[in-house]
Amino acid sequence: MICLLTVIPLLAALTISCSLQQPGENNPSTPAALSRTLNPKAAPGGNFDLSKWELQLPSGSRFTTIPSSRLQGADGYQDLYFYTDQSDGAMTFMDPETGVTSPGSKHPRTELREVTRGWPASGSNILSIREKVTRLSHTTAIGQIFQAPPAPSKPLLELLYESDGTIKALLENTNQGGSSTLHTVGKVPVGTLFSYSLSLTGTTITVTINDKPTRLTMPSSFEGERFYFKAGNYDQGAKSGPPGTTPGSLVKIYSLDLTHN
């Protein structure tokens, strides 16, 4: 009888504790949970491992690249275009309506580029991200699988997020570029947290949106090439011009993982 009296209050206490818990508090995918692990006072390099990334920016007298060494750490690089959101600690990519473009591109970008001489398609190569697109009037590329030199400076695949929340994979038909096929892979309303991953293993490309995979086949002309990942905000509606201060689009990243096996 003494044991029953001891257990019952404990069970009651556990029930009360659960009922007082805020919805989604222990779900690691909610902004509330993510913000507890991200320091809003630190630069992006204090919250994310940027040792394998460099930053491409739409500013300067010509296209600007910030090396990985300047990105790393709580006092790492940040500016108008790349910064920590003070409300939730997200790594934020602002692409202005006009900005400086990279050679061969019509659009400015605020985008991370993987630091590598390129990896082969053999093995398992995965980019995994949780993010929100909070502002967008056109279409932006939020992730890419790109050919490494000496191959043509063309993507294998671009993950495109449209202003109505539709997400499409643009797959180039040849490694020379100029011809591509669009595949709808998901839909997530603007301002909604979601996860995506890009994977290349052999000739199989897998694009996963909120745990729903779409598998595509790499065109034969890409076989034997080496690749790298890009991630961030490459706004297809932004134009070349003086670096602007008005956001054309905003992308907020809450987790960033890179795997090569």
C-alpha positions, 0 to 999 in steps of 0.5 A, a space after each residue: 500500500 505504501 508503494 502505491 501511494 508513492 507511485 501515484 503521486 509520481 505519475 500525477 506529477 509526470 502527467 502535469 509536467 507533460 500538460 504544461 509543456 509547450 507544443 513542439 518544445 522538444 521537437 528539434 525541427 521547430 524554430 523555438 527548439 532551434 533558437 535554443 541551440 543557436 546564439 543570436 549574439 554570435 556571428 554565423 561562424 559561431 553557430 555553424 561549422 563553416 570550415 569547409 565553406 567560403 562565402 560569395 557576396 553581391 558587393 564590392 567593386 567586383 564579385 567578392 569572396 570571403 575565405 573560410 578562415 574569416 567566416 569561422 568563430 563567434 567573431 567571424 565575418 558578417 555584414 548586410 548580406 550575411 548575418 545572424 538573425 538577432 531573433 532566432 540565431 539563424 544564418 541569414 542570406 540577403 540577396 539585394 534587388 541589384 548587386 555585383 555578379 560573378 563571371 558568367 552570371 546574370 544574377 547577384 548571389 549571397 551563397 556558400 561555396 564548398 571549399 574543395 578541388 571537387 569530389 567524385 560522384 562515387 561514394 555518398 555525397 550529401 548536403 542537408 539543410 533546415 531553413 526558411 525562405 522568408 522573403 521572395 518575389 521571384 525564384 531563388 536557388 537555395 542549393 546546387 550541385 556544381 561541376 568543379 574545374 576544369 569542367 565547364 562552369 555549369 551546375 549539374 543541379 539547382 534546387 529552385 524555390 519559387 515565390 508560391 512555395 513550389 520547389 523544383 530541381 533544375 537538372 542540366 541535360 549536358 555538362 555544357 549547360 544551355 538545356 535543362 529539365 525541371 522536376 517539381 519535388 515539393 511545396 512549402 509556403 514562404 516563411 515555413 521551416 522545412 528540410 532538404 537534402 541533395 545527394 549524389 551517389 554514382 549516377 543517382 541524384 536524390 532530392 529530399 524535401 521534408 523526408 520525401 525523396 525524388 530520384 533523378 539520373 545524372 546525364 551521361 556527359 557529367 560522368 567522370 567529372 568532379 563536383 562541389 555543393 553550394 547553398 544560400 540565396 542565388 536570386 534569379 530575379 535579382 539584377 546586375 548593378 550597384 550593390 543594393 541595400 533593399 532585400 530582394 529575398 531572404 533565406 534563413 538556415 537553421 542547420 547545415 550538414 555536409 557528408 562525404 563517404 
